[in-house]
Amino acid sequence: MDYPRITKGRGRLYESILDTIGDTPCVRVKTNVPDDVRLYVKAEFFNPASSVKDRLAISIIEEAEHDGLLKPGQTVIEATSGNTGVGLAMVCAAKGYPFVATMPTSVSIERRKLMRFLGAQVVLTPKADKAMGCYNKAVELAEANGWFLARQFETDANAKIHENTTAREILADFAGDRLDYWVTGYGTGGTFSGVAKVLRAERPETKIVLSEPANAQLIQSGHEQQRTADGSPAASHPAFEPHMIQGWTPDFIPSVLQESVDQKRFDLLVPIDGQQGINASKLLAQQEGIFTGVSGGSTFAVAQGIANQAEPGTVILCMLPDTGERYLSSPLFEGVGEDMDEAEIALSQSTPGFHLNE
Ligand code: PMP
């Protein structure tokens, strides 16, 4: 950027916060990346409720409105590990629908509080019942009350919004430039399925890299997912183990993801250890000022691995799905204290003013 920095405004006024969803920036990261390789992150925390799932939330609600499946004032319900719930709570608040989320107790406290702050109700389900228990509770409540179930794991509105927005943004931002690798993980698989479909058609030279937790390699295992007639999971996947990458890899292969796996819309499948993801998230924060969660750190760690083996000139893009602020009570912030540590106390005492009386 030139000195001094001057900004011009967005050149438009917005009728609703919902119109600010998408068009997130791709930002270059240089730490631990060879000089002759360009690695960019697509920073989804620029969305108004700070995650990639804002895209899904607006898509589910507007597709349902368009198809007449959601009536004015009808309650919306969804099973969510958090970000979808926060996105839906925002969209429902802005559009006047009551929203109920079912969520396992394993998900971070701040996500519950955020949803409640946005006016939603949160129904907790036992950690032991995993994502499937949470999902079944949402189905049960929807049926009992005649509510609209968002069905993020099955709905066409999921991959569709990534085809129409995320992928289009990537095509536009890399028009006339190289894009050798695009790296993502999966939760529902919406980001992967939507973007991969468009890249395969419009940028066939771009290698698509899919990642999953090292201790929950559902795709790599080759085990087929059992499903009911409507595509929802009939049983927990045998390769699933609880892992540290919140928002990634539920205990089943969602049908939104399955089609793209069957079509082999990825070139590399790379496992990543959750702790490595946490380390990478800290590195991004402390050496680049980029504040993302564990899934962002994990995706970035995979992208860094590719960068370090890539030939000169290679261009890589990886997704950063959400903000690190959503993990204050989680292992990401372990060791980050509330009180002054020894070095900070020493610093405080090194000048005469304003000592805390211990
Ligand atoms: N990271 C986080 C933190 C998420 O909440 C999600 C969505 N569950 C993802 C990644 C994956 O996105 P998708 O559902 O589009 O696969």
Boltz pocket constraint, residues with backbone or C-beta under 6 A from the ligand:
constraints:
  - pocket:
      binder: B
      contacts: [[A, 52], [A, 53], [A, 81], [A, 82], [A, 83], [A, 84], [A, 185], [A, 186], [A, 187], [A, 188], [A, 189], [A, 190], [A, 191], [A, 192], [A, 246], [A, 247], [A, 248], [A, 293], [A, 295], [A, 296], [A, 321], [A, 322]]
      max_distance: 6.0
